[in-house]
Structure formats: structure tokens, C-alpha cells
Amino acid sequence: MPPDSGLPGTTPPVPAVWSLGARPPRVALIHYWLVGMRGGEKVLESLCRMFPQAEIFTHVVVPEKLSPTLRRHRIHTSFVANLPMAPKLYQKYLPFMPRALEQLDLSGFDLVISSESGPAKGVIAPPEAPHLCYCHSPMRYLWDQYHTYRDGAGRLTRMLMPHMAHRLRQWDVTSAARVDGFVANSTHVAARINKYWRREAEIVYPPVAVEEFAPVASHELGDFYLWAGELAPYKRPDMAVEAFNRLGRKLVVIGGPVSSVNALQGKAKDNITFLGHVPFDVLRGHMARAKALIFPGEEDFGIVPVEVMASGRPVIAYGRGGALDTVIDGKTGLLFGEQSADALVAAVERFEAEGMDHVDPAGLSAHAARFSEPAFSSGITQALGGLGIPANAIHA
């Protein structure tokens, strides 16, 4: 198969600018939407540091909620940004996003990197520009979580979703063929890319600021377990509360929103403390002093377990999703195989019986270093090398 055939899995021709250095290469970073700073935006920040002159393309942006790193770049928006109340209702405009992406003009760019979780990869790149897609997740509300999202939607959305989702799935698969190379943030996501798009993906873990966390002295350790993150149903904070109601052990829950805190507090016994949203220093302190992190949800990657291990503490996690890439059962924590309060109770009891709260903090920190930003940058550089972009042309 000729290298410039344009078919999935082939390498596009390398633009002369990358091989000859005739002018600085133009890089386009495509991100689904920019309305806050979560895991996907942290990945985008790292890409911005790799390509300081890159321009960002997105559907909608709320500048005041972005980091200085992102605001330093020129940001273009699709026509979705001009629709009524787009900064708040952007997800309602999902059916318009495929056409909006295809109308973005990427003429003159030498490299396209899309950051995919919502619609982002469907841009039309110039023929000579390699397109690398970093996939946080194929759109959950179209694929494996479709029925969950539909069941939780309002009446009108439930009526419209079958028709809209069918069309969007067709576009989602078709647009995957426009990408020259895929990178997944975990083994779990790589499997879903293969399942739904029939494409192979390299695995490059997302960057975690592991240098911001550190173990504390043994005499500073607490007698509590920790649950931390957004109190979203799929993260299963309810399961943690049920398990610790039965265990009677101390559990500290950090995260919001307030409505979820209030709902869970009504079910919790006195051994469970809710702190809501806390300053970063407070969160970091609890991560370093907890007996272990309780991680009962299934996530595509899961940054919190890495942060806790960087703090020198082990993780008790449900053995599905990204936890299989980050937690080594019996060494950096424990994995339990059933997503139930019974299984979590048994895992905590096993953790205590085996004395795993005395695992080596330095060893945990060293393990967490595998998920650092330099490791991410190295992985992306290698993936771009597979598309013909030389490493010496990428400036960190």
C-alpha cells in the first residue's frame, strides 16, 4: 500500500517544513470545548508546552476559566460558539458539532493533533498534514454508556436521542478514518477504540503533576481512608458510603457538588466525614496521610489514584478501566473484581489483614513517576515519529 494513500493506518507524506526547516511548522490543536480545567485540558496544556506556537480550535470557550498556559495561545471557535447561550448549553448542540468541525479552515497547517472525548477528531486536515488523535474516550453517550445517559435524560431528549445518536455514530466511525494515528490514554480506551472504530491505538498515559505530591513521615499518617473526586454517580461514592457504614472505619470524602454531598450525608454514619471542595493543600495533605484511597468507580484512566500513589499511599480500586494500568494488585494497592459494597468491604478487610498500609512510600512514588508529564511528552514524540515527524523538530 503506498504511503500516501490516505487510508487508515498509513503514514501521510511528511510536509517539507518538518524535514527541511524552511519555516516554523504550523500546528493546530483541536479540543472539544474549553469551559474549565479538567483532565482533558491538562493534556491540552502539555501539548501547548510541546508546541508553544500552536493554535487551538474548539467549539466554545470560556476564557476566564482557562489557565494562563491555554490563554497564551490563539484560540479559534466553531460556529457553535455563536449559538444561544453556548457557554452553558454547548452539550445540547452536539448534533451541530460534526458540521461545525468540518467547516474549520486548517489550510496551511503542517500538523493536526486532536484531543478527543467529545467531537474533535472530525476536522478536515490538509492532505499533507499528519493528523494524530489523542483519545481520552470515544463519546460515552453514543457508545457504551448510551442507555445510561438516555435513561437519565429529560423526556424530550429521550425521544430525540435514538435518531440523533444513530446519525452521530455513523459520523463518528466515518471521521475516525480521517485520522492518521490514534493514541489512547489507557489500555481500556485503546480496546474501546478498536471495538467501535476498528482502529489500533498506541497507549500514552496522560500527564499527572506527580512532582506536586510527596509522602509524609510515618508518624504523620492518619487513621482514615479517603475518597476524593467529583461526586458523580459513575464514580460510585454511594458504594463507598455503604461499605464504610458497615465497616465502621473512618472515611473522609472530599469533593462536590453540594447537592451530592447533602444526599450522601443523609445516608452516612458518624464515622464518615464530608469536607466538600477544599483547597489544594488540604487535599494534598489528606492524600499523603490516608491509610489508602478508595476508588470504586470505573474510569477511562483516573488521575486521583496516581496522585495518591505519588503521595506515598496505596489504592483500593475496582479492577476495571484505567485502574488496571495504574494500580499493581498486591504491590501498590488492591484490586477487587465486583463493583459492589460487599466486594469493597472484603477488599478493605484483606488490605488490613495483609498489612498493606505499611507499603513502601518511596516505591509508590517511584511507580507514580511513570505517569509524569515528561513521560507523556516522550510518548507523544514517539507517536508523532510514527507519522514521520522527527523528534528534533518538536520543541518542549
Number of C-alpha atoms within 10 A of each C-alpha: 6 9 11 13 12 18 15 17 17 17 19 22 17 18 19 13 14 21 13 9 11 9 9 11 20 18 21 24 23 28 25 22 25 22 17 15 15 10 16 21 20 19 22 24 20 20 21 21 16 16 19 17 17 22 20 21 26 25 27 24 22 14 14 10 12 17 14 11 14 22 13 12 14 11 19 16 20 20 18 21 20 12 12 11 10 18 18 11 11 20 12 10 14 17 14 13 22 18 15 21 24 17 13 18 14 19 11 14 19 23 24 25 27 26 26 21 18 19 26 28 30 25 24 18 24 16 14 17 24 27 28 24 25 30 26 23 21 22 18 14 15 20 13 13 11 15 16 12 16 18 11 10 13 10 10 8 15 15 12 11 19 14 10 14 18 12 13 20 16 10 14 22 16 13 19 20 18 20 26 21 26 23 24 27 24 27 21 20 23 23 16 20 22 12 11 15 17 14 19 18 24 18 21 22 27 27 24 24 18 22 14 11 20 20 23 16 10 10 7 12 17 14 12 18 23 24 25 24 17 16 22 14 11 13 18 17 24 19 20 24 23 19 20 21 20 12 16 12 15 19 26 20 24 21 19 19 12 12 10 17 19 13 11 18 15 8 12 17 15 11 15 22 16 17 14 19 18 12 7 9 11 12 16 18 17 23 31 27 24 26 24 30 26 25 27 28 22 18 19 21 26 21 21 17 27 29 25 29 32 30 28 29 33 33 31 25 26 26 21 20 18 22 29 17 16 23 25 15 16 14 14 25 23 22 24 19 12 13 17 16 20 13 17 27 20 13 19 22 13 13 21 12 10 11 10 21 18 12 16 15 23 16 15 23 24 14 18 25 20 17 22 17 21 16 17 22 22 13 18 22 19 17 22 21 12 15 21 17 20 15 15 9 16 15 10 12
